[in-house]
Amino acid sequence: MHIYHKGTITAEVGLGVWGIAIGLASLRGHGYPITEYWIAAGFAVGFLCIVWGIAWEMRTDKEQVSESALTTLHWYARFCPHAKDLLQRTSHPTWSEAFAVESLCRKRYRHVV
């Protein structure tokens, strides 16, 4: 179970669109009738998604987590004292706090198992 923010997902979609654009460029190089417009559009849309996703992440770092992320933190609190401490300090943590606690819980889990 991971905590994801929509900005991260948007940036990853942008990378996927870039991959598709590279694939289209490769197919065009092998003789398939693909216009340059689709390749350029793929690179442009991919770039915009990446930039927008990163900007979204930077803007929302100090906002409160979503309900699904809060549910994940409550699940982590069952097994990880770091998450339990965070949820006892504040009922609705920020994204930066949630990502830091998730990282600590994952490190703790790797050392225990």
TIKEDREN-650195 format. One line per 8 residues: number of its first residue (from 0); their letters; for each residue x, y, z of C-alpha. Coordinates in nm, 2 decimals, m for minus. Each point is the difference from the previous one (the first is absolute). Example, Ala and Ser with C-alpha at 12.3 -4.5 7.8 and 13.67 -1.06 7.14 Angstrom:
<mises>
0 = AS = 1.23 m0.45 0.78 ~ 0.14 0.34 m0.07
</mises>
This chain:
<mises>
0 = MHIYHKGT = 0.00 0.00 0.00 ~ 0.14 0.34 m0.10 ~ m0.10 0.35 0.05 ~ m0.03 0.17 m0.34 ~ m0.09 0.36 m0.08 ~ m0.17 0.10 m0.32 ~ 0.30 0.21 m0.10 ~ 0.23 m0.31 0.00
8 = ITAEVGLG = m0.25 m0.20 m0.20 ~ m0.03 0.29 m0.25 ~ 0.38 0.02 m0.04 ~ 0.02 m0.38 m0.05 ~ m0.28 0.02 m0.27 ~ 0.22 0.27 m0.17 ~ 0.29 m0.24 m0.01 ~ m0.23 m0.27 m0.15
16 = VWGIAIGL = m0.12 0.24 m0.27 ~ 0.37 0.08 m0.08 ~ 0.06 m0.37 m0.03 ~ m0.29 m0.04 m0.24 ~ 0.14 0.30 m0.20 ~ 0.34 m0.17 m0.02 ~ m0.16 m0.32 m0.11 ~ m0.19 0.19 m0.27
24 = ASLRGHGY = 0.32 0.16 m0.12 ~ 0.17 m0.34 m0.02 ~ m0.29 m0.14 m0.20 ~ 0.02 0.30 m0.23 ~ 0.37 m0.07 m0.05 ~ m0.09 m0.36 m0.10 ~ m0.23 0.12 m0.27 ~ m0.34 0.01 0.16
32 = PITEYWIA = m0.22 0.29 m0.12 ~ m0.01 0.20 0.32 ~ m0.01 0.38 m0.04 ~ 0.25 0.22 0.19 ~ m0.30 0.18 0.15 ~ m0.08 m0.29 0.23 ~ 0.36 m0.04 0.11 ~ 0.03 0.37 0.08
40 = AGFAVGFL = m0.34 0.00 0.18 ~ 0.11 m0.29 0.21 ~ 0.32 0.17 0.11 ~ m0.18 0.33 0.07 ~ m0.28 m0.16 0.20 ~ 0.25 m0.22 0.19 ~ 0.21 0.30 0.09 ~ m0.30 0.20 0.12
48 = CIVWGIAW = m0.12 m0.29 0.21 ~ 0.35 m0.04 0.16 ~ 0.03 0.37 0.07 ~ m0.35 0.03 0.13 ~ 0.04 m0.31 0.22 ~ 0.32 0.13 0.16 ~ m0.16 0.34 0.05 ~ m0.31 m0.16 0.16
56 = EMRTDKEQ = 0.23 m0.20 0.23 ~ 0.19 0.31 0.11 ~ m0.32 0.20 0.06 ~ m0.18 m0.26 0.21 ~ 0.29 m0.11 0.22 ~ m0.14 0.20 0.29 ~ m0.37 m0.09 m0.06 ~ m0.18 m0.26 0.20
64 = VSESALTT = m0.01 m0.35 m0.14 ~ m0.30 m0.15 m0.18 ~ m0.23 m0.24 0.17 ~ 0.15 m0.30 m0.18 ~ 0.35 0.10 0.11 ~ m0.14 0.04 0.36 ~ m0.14 m0.35 m0.02 ~ 0.34 m0.13 m0.11
72 = LHWYARFC = 0.16 0.18 0.30 ~ m0.25 m0.16 0.24 ~ 0.09 m0.34 m0.15 ~ 0.37 0.08 0.05 ~ m0.07 0.10 0.36 ~ m0.11 m0.35 0.08 ~ 0.36 m0.13 m0.07 ~ 0.23 0.31 0.01
80 = PHAKDLLQ = 0.06 0.22 0.31 ~ 0.10 0.30 m0.22 ~ m0.34 0.01 m0.17 ~ m0.18 m0.05 0.34 ~ 0.20 0.30 0.15 ~ m0.09 0.22 m0.30 ~ m0.37 m0.08 0.02 ~ 0.01 0.07 0.38
88 = RTSHPTWS = 0.16 0.34 m0.06 ~ m0.24 0.11 m0.27 ~ m0.32 m0.14 m0.13 ~ 0.06 0.11 m0.35 ~ 0.38 0.02 m0.10 ~ 0.15 0.17 m0.30 ~ 0.13 m0.18 m0.31 ~ 0.36 0.06 0.10
96 = EAFAVESL = m0.05 m0.15 0.34 ~ m0.19 m0.30 m0.15 ~ 0.28 m0.07 m0.25 ~ 0.27 0.03 0.27 ~ m0.19 m0.24 0.23 ~ m0.06 m0.25 m0.29 ~ 0.37 0.00 m0.08 ~ 0.09 m0.07 0.37
104 = CRKRYRHV = m0.26 m0.28 0.02 ~ 0.13 m0.16 m0.31 ~ 0.36 0.02 0.13 ~ m0.11 m0.15 0.33 ~ m0.18 m0.28 m0.18 ~ 0.30 m0.09 m0.21 ~ 0.22 m0.03 0.31 ~ m0.25 m0.21 0.19
112 = V = m0.07 m0.25 m0.27
</mises>
